[in-house]
Amino acid sequence: MIFRRSVSRIRAAPIVDALKGGADVVITGRAADPALFMAPLIAEFGWALDDWTMLGRGTLVGHLLECAGQVTGGYFADPGVKDVSDLARLGFPIGEVREDGELVVTKVAGSGGAVTARTVKEQLLYEIHDPKAYLQPDVIADFSEARVEEIGPDRVRVTGGRGAPRTGLLKTSVGYVDSYVGEGQISYAGPNAVARGRLALDIVRERLALTGLGATETRFDLIGVNSLHGEARTRDGDPYEVRIRVVGRTDSLAEARRIGEEVETLYTNGPAAGGGARKSARQVVSVASALIPEAAVRTAITIEEA
């Protein structure tokens, strides 16, 4: 196992220090997402770094704004179920925050998307395992009593966040070389396309077994019905087209390359009328997450004039 690097999510305090030191723009390393929004609030309103109620509310503000267009209708739209207009011109959110932590979420007038109680509630619950204990490096935030109220077109008020003392731990992510992935794809179109695709998969499956591929995991997929010739056309109930995909996880790049090469040979060694083959092999860098004491991470601030 080869480790590439590790990075920890720092809390808001160093960003607050930079703002109080006169910085107009702060460029930081990996920080907790809500901290990017909470730090300016702490600096502006003078919240104490152990005022857990205000830090809980600041985390609520940051959590709602951190994913930008998600709270204004992005990642929310579902045609016929949750319709959102003009997503191609989606407006990013604006957070109007009072000194007591009350938030109004809105967006630029005339921009696409929507700010409603439903979009805000979805973002409020996004990636939250326990709304009563959302663990952040600044505070353990409690969203369980948050109140969401529509107060006008594209204006939603959010109140009721709370907090408890932070854990003193930071989340750190370690990148490491996990394995290699090889992949091959090829398409079949026309009558009997699915049967030819299944035959192609059977051929590759057997070829990889015969040649002793050292794979720890494989997949053999039939993809799509409209990627070659537009909307789906069928003959006797079968899709008019299909694309096969063979992918496997291996311990070496050389083994990974063999998967795509076997798929590529289907051009002349497999079913009739295959086309559009592609192959690839790549290294997989995975991420392992852990907790470390905050004291183990040192931060520094450099102010530069531009």
C-alpha positions as CSV (number, residue, x, y, z in Angstrom):
1,M,0.0,0.0,0.0
2,I,1.5,3.3,-1.1
3,F,0.3,6.5,0.7
4,R,0.1,9.6,-1.3
5,R,-0.8,12.3,1.1
6,S,-3.1,13.2,4.0
7,V,-5.1,16.3,4.6
8,S,-7.1,17.4,7.7
9,R,-10.2,19.6,7.8
10,I,-9.4,22.6,9.9
11,R,-11.9,24.7,11.8
12,A,-12.9,28.3,11.5
13,A,-10.4,29.8,14.0
14,P,-7.4,30.3,11.6
15,I,-9.7,31.9,9.0
16,V,-11.1,34.2,11.6
17,D,-7.5,35.2,12.6
18,A,-6.7,36.0,9.0
19,L,-9.7,38.1,8.6
20,K,-9.0,40.0,11.9
21,G,-5.4,40.4,10.6
22,G,-6.7,42.5,7.7
23,A,-7.0,39.9,4.9
24,D,-9.6,40.8,2.3
25,V,-9.4,37.4,0.6
26,V,-8.5,34.2,2.5
27,I,-7.1,31.2,0.6
28,T,-7.1,28.2,2.8
29,G,-6.2,24.5,2.7
30,R,-8.8,21.9,3.4
31,A,-11.2,23.4,5.8
32,A,-14.6,22.1,7.1
33,D,-17.2,23.3,4.5
34,P,-19.4,25.2,7.1
35,A,-16.2,26.9,8.5
36,L,-15.8,28.8,5.3
37,F,-19.1,30.6,5.9
38,M,-19.0,30.7,9.7
39,A,-15.6,32.4,9.9
40,P,-16.8,35.7,8.4
41,L,-19.8,35.6,10.8
42,I,-17.5,35.1,13.8
43,A,-15.2,37.9,12.7
44,E,-18.1,40.3,11.9
45,F,-20.3,39.6,14.9
46,G,-17.7,38.9,17.5
47,W,-19.1,35.5,18.4
48,A,-16.9,33.7,20.9
49,L,-15.2,30.5,19.8
50,D,-16.9,28.7,22.7
51,D,-20.4,30.1,22.2
52,W,-21.8,26.7,21.2
53,T,-25.2,28.0,20.4
54,M,-24.0,30.6,18.0
55,L,-21.4,28.3,16.5
56,G,-24.3,25.7,16.0
57,R,-26.3,28.4,14.2
58,G,-23.3,29.4,12.1
59,T,-22.8,25.8,11.1
60,L,-26.4,25.6,10.1
61,V,-25.8,28.7,7.9
62,G,-22.7,27.2,6.4
63,H,-24.3,23.8,5.8
64,L,-27.2,25.3,3.9
65,L,-24.9,27.5,1.7
66,E,-21.9,25.2,1.2
67,C,-23.2,23.3,-1.8
68,A,-24.2,26.5,-3.7
69,G,-26.9,25.7,-6.2
70,Q,-28.2,22.7,-4.3
71,V,-30.3,24.9,-2.0
72,T,-31.7,26.8,-5.0
73,G,-33.0,23.8,-6.8
74,G,-29.9,22.0,-8.1
75,Y,-29.8,18.3,-7.2
76,F,-33.5,18.7,-6.2
77,A,-35.3,18.7,-9.6
78,D,-37.3,15.6,-10.5
79,P,-39.6,16.3,-13.6
80,G,-43.2,15.9,-12.7
81,V,-42.5,15.4,-9.1
82,K,-40.4,18.4,-8.0
83,D,-40.2,20.8,-11.0
84,V,-37.7,23.6,-11.0
85,S,-37.7,26.2,-13.8
86,D,-34.7,27.5,-15.8
87,L,-32.0,25.3,-14.3
88,A,-29.6,26.3,-17.1
89,R,-29.5,29.7,-15.5
90,L,-29.5,28.5,-11.9
91,G,-29.0,31.3,-9.4
92,F,-26.6,30.7,-6.5
93,P,-27.8,31.3,-3.0
94,I,-27.4,34.5,-0.9
95,G,-27.5,34.1,2.8
96,E,-28.7,37.1,4.8
97,V,-27.5,36.5,8.4
98,R,-28.4,38.5,11.6
99,E,-26.2,38.8,14.6
100,D,-28.3,36.2,16.5
101,G,-27.7,33.7,13.7
102,E,-31.1,33.9,12.0
103,L,-30.7,33.2,8.3
104,V,-32.7,34.2,5.2
105,V,-31.8,32.2,2.1
106,T,-32.6,33.9,-1.2
107,K,-31.0,34.4,-4.7
108,V,-30.6,37.1,-7.3
109,A,-33.9,38.3,-8.7
110,G,-34.6,36.9,-12.2
111,S,-32.1,34.0,-11.9
112,G,-33.2,30.4,-12.5
113,G,-34.0,27.8,-9.8
114,A,-36.1,28.3,-6.7
115,V,-35.6,28.9,-3.0
116,T,-38.5,27.2,-1.2
117,A,-39.0,25.4,2.1
118,R,-38.6,22.1,0.3
119,T,-35.3,23.0,-1.3
120,V,-34.0,24.3,2.0
121,K,-35.1,21.2,3.9
122,E,-33.5,18.8,1.5
123,Q,-30.2,20.6,1.8
124,L,-30.6,20.8,5.6
125,L,-30.7,17.0,5.7
126,Y,-28.0,16.5,3.0
127,E,-25.2,14.3,4.3
128,I,-26.5,14.5,7.9
129,H,-26.3,11.2,9.8
130,D,-27.7,12.6,13.1
131,P,-29.4,16.0,13.0
132,K,-28.9,16.3,16.8
133,A,-25.2,15.7,16.6
134,Y,-23.6,16.9,13.3
135,L,-19.9,16.6,14.2
136,Q,-17.8,19.5,13.0
137,P,-14.3,20.6,14.1
138,D,-15.8,23.9,15.6
139,V,-18.9,22.5,17.3
140,I,-21.3,19.6,17.5
141,A,-24.2,21.2,15.7
142,D,-27.8,20.3,16.6
143,F,-30.4,20.9,13.8
144,S,-33.2,19.0,15.4
145,E,-35.2,22.1,16.4
146,A,-34.5,24.1,13.2
147,R,-37.5,25.9,11.8
148,V,-37.9,26.6,8.1
149,E,-40.4,29.2,6.9
150,E,-41.2,30.7,3.5
151,I,-41.5,34.5,4.0
152,G,-41.7,35.6,0.4
153,P,-41.0,34.5,-3.2
154,D,-37.5,32.9,-3.1
155,R,-37.0,33.9,0.5
156,V,-36.8,31.3,3.3
157,R,-36.1,32.0,6.9
158,V,-34.2,29.4,9.0
159,T,-33.9,29.6,12.8
160,G,-33.4,27.3,15.7
161,G,-29.9,25.9,15.4
162,R,-28.0,24.9,18.5
163,G,-24.6,23.4,19.5
164,A,-22.6,21.5,22.0
165,P,-18.8,21.6,22.8
166,R,-16.5,20.4,20.0
167,T,-14.8,17.0,20.3
168,G,-11.2,18.3,19.9
169,L,-10.7,16.0,16.9
170,L,-10.2,16.7,13.3
171,K,-11.2,14.5,10.4
172,T,-8.2,13.6,8.2
173,S,-8.3,11.9,4.8
174,V,-5.4,9.8,3.6
175,G,-5.0,9.0,-0.1
176,Y,-3.4,5.7,-1.1
177,V,-2.9,3.5,-4.1
178,D,-5.6,0.9,-3.7
179,S,-5.5,-1.0,-7.0
180,Y,-5.8,-0.7,-10.8
181,V,-8.9,-0.8,-13.0
182,G,-9.1,-1.9,-16.6
183,E,-12.1,-1.4,-18.8
184,G,-13.3,-2.1,-22.3
185,Q,-16.4,-1.2,-24.1
186,I,-17.9,-1.9,-27.6
187,S,-21.4,-1.3,-29.1
188,Y,-23.8,-3.5,-31.1
189,A,-26.7,-2.1,-33.0
190,G,-29.5,-3.4,-35.2
191,P,-31.7,-6.5,-35.0
192,N,-30.6,-9.0,-32.3
193,A,-28.2,-6.5,-30.8
194,V,-28.8,-7.6,-27.2
195,A,-28.1,-11.3,-28.1
196,R,-24.9,-10.3,-29.8
197,G,-23.9,-8.2,-26.8
198,R,-24.5,-11.1,-24.4
199,L,-22.4,-13.3,-26.7
200,A,-19.6,-10.8,-26.6
201,L,-19.7,-10.7,-22.8
202,D,-19.6,-14.5,-22.7
203,I,-16.6,-14.5,-25.0
204,V,-14.6,-12.0,-22.9
205,R,-15.6,-13.7,-19.7
206,E,-14.2,-17.0,-21.0
207,R,-11.1,-15.4,-22.5
208,L,-10.2,-13.8,-19.2
209,A,-10.6,-17.1,-17.4
210,L,-8.6,-19.0,-20.0
211,T,-5.7,-16.5,-19.9
212,G,-5.7,-16.4,-16.1
213,L,-6.5,-12.8,-15.4
214,G,-5.5,-11.8,-11.9
215,A,-8.6,-9.8,-11.0
216,T,-10.1,-9.3,-7.6
217,E,-13.4,-8.0,-8.9
218,T,-15.1,-8.0,-12.4
219,R,-18.3,-6.7,-13.9
220,F,-19.9,-7.5,-17.2
221,D,-22.6,-5.0,-18.2
222,L,-25.0,-4.2,-21.0
223,I,-25.4,-0.5,-21.2
224,G,-28.1,1.7,-22.8
225,V,-30.6,1.6,-25.5
226,N,-30.2,5.0,-27.2
227,S,-26.6,6.0,-27.3
228,L,-25.9,5.3,-31.0
229,H,-29.1,6.1,-32.9
230,G,-31.1,8.5,-30.7
231,E,-34.4,7.5,-29.1
232,A,-34.9,3.8,-28.5
233,R,-35.9,1.6,-31.5
234,T,-37.0,-1.9,-30.9
235,R,-37.4,-5.1,-33.0
236,D,-39.6,-7.9,-31.5
237,G,-39.4,-6.2,-28.1
238,D,-35.6,-6.0,-28.0
239,P,-33.6,-2.7,-27.8
240,Y,-32.2,-1.6,-31.1
241,E,-28.8,-1.1,-29.6
242,V,-26.6,-2.0,-26.7
243,R,-23.1,-1.3,-25.4
244,I,-21.2,-3.8,-23.5
245,R,-18.8,-2.9,-20.7
246,V,-16.3,-5.1,-19.0
247,V,-14.3,-3.8,-16.1
248,G,-12.1,-5.4,-13.5
249,R,-10.0,-4.5,-10.5
250,T,-6.4,-5.8,-10.5
251,D,-3.2,-5.5,-8.5
252,S,-1.1,-4.3,-11.4
253,L,-1.5,-1.9,-14.4
254,A,-0.3,-4.6,-16.8
255,E,-3.1,-7.0,-15.7
256,A,-5.6,-4.1,-15.9
257,R,-4.7,-3.4,-19.6
258,R,-5.5,-7.0,-20.5
259,I,-9.2,-6.4,-19.9
260,G,-9.6,-3.7,-22.6
261,E,-7.4,-5.6,-25.0
262,E,-9.7,-8.6,-24.9
263,V,-12.7,-6.4,-25.5
264,E,-10.9,-4.7,-28.4
265,T,-10.3,-8.1,-30.1
266,L,-14.1,-8.5,-30.4
267,Y,-13.9,-6.3,-33.5
268,T,-12.8,-9.3,-35.5
269,N,-13.0,-12.2,-33.1
270,G,-16.5,-11.7,-31.7
271,P,-20.1,-11.2,-32.8
272,A,-21.0,-9.4,-36.1
273,A,-21.1,-5.7,-36.4
274,G,-19.4,-4.5,-33.3
275,G,-18.1,-0.9,-33.3
276,G,-16.9,2.1,-31.2
277,A,-14.6,0.1,-29.0
278,R,-12.5,1.8,-26.4
279,K,-10.2,0.6,-23.7
280,S,-8.5,2.1,-20.6
281,A,-6.5,1.2,-17.6
282,R,-5.8,3.5,-14.6
283,Q,-4.5,3.6,-11.1
284,V,-7.1,3.8,-8.3
285,V,-6.3,6.2,-5.5
286,S,-8.7,5.6,-2.6
287,V,-9.3,7.6,0.5
288,A,-9.3,6.4,4.1
289,S,-10.7,8.7,6.8
290,A,-9.7,8.9,10.4
291,L,-9.8,11.2,13.4
292,I,-6.7,12.9,14.9
293,P,-6.3,15.3,17.8
294,E,-6.6,19.0,16.8
295,A,-3.3,19.7,18.6
296,A,-1.5,17.5,16.0
297,V,-2.3,20.0,13.2
298,R,-0.4,23.3,13.0
299,T,-1.7,26.2,11.0
300,A,0.1,29.4,9.9
301,I,-1.1,32.6,8.3
302,T,0.8,34.6,5.7
303,I,-0.6,38.0,4.7
304,E,0.5,39.2,1.2
305,E,-0.3,42.5,-0.6
306,A,-1.6,42.3,-4.1
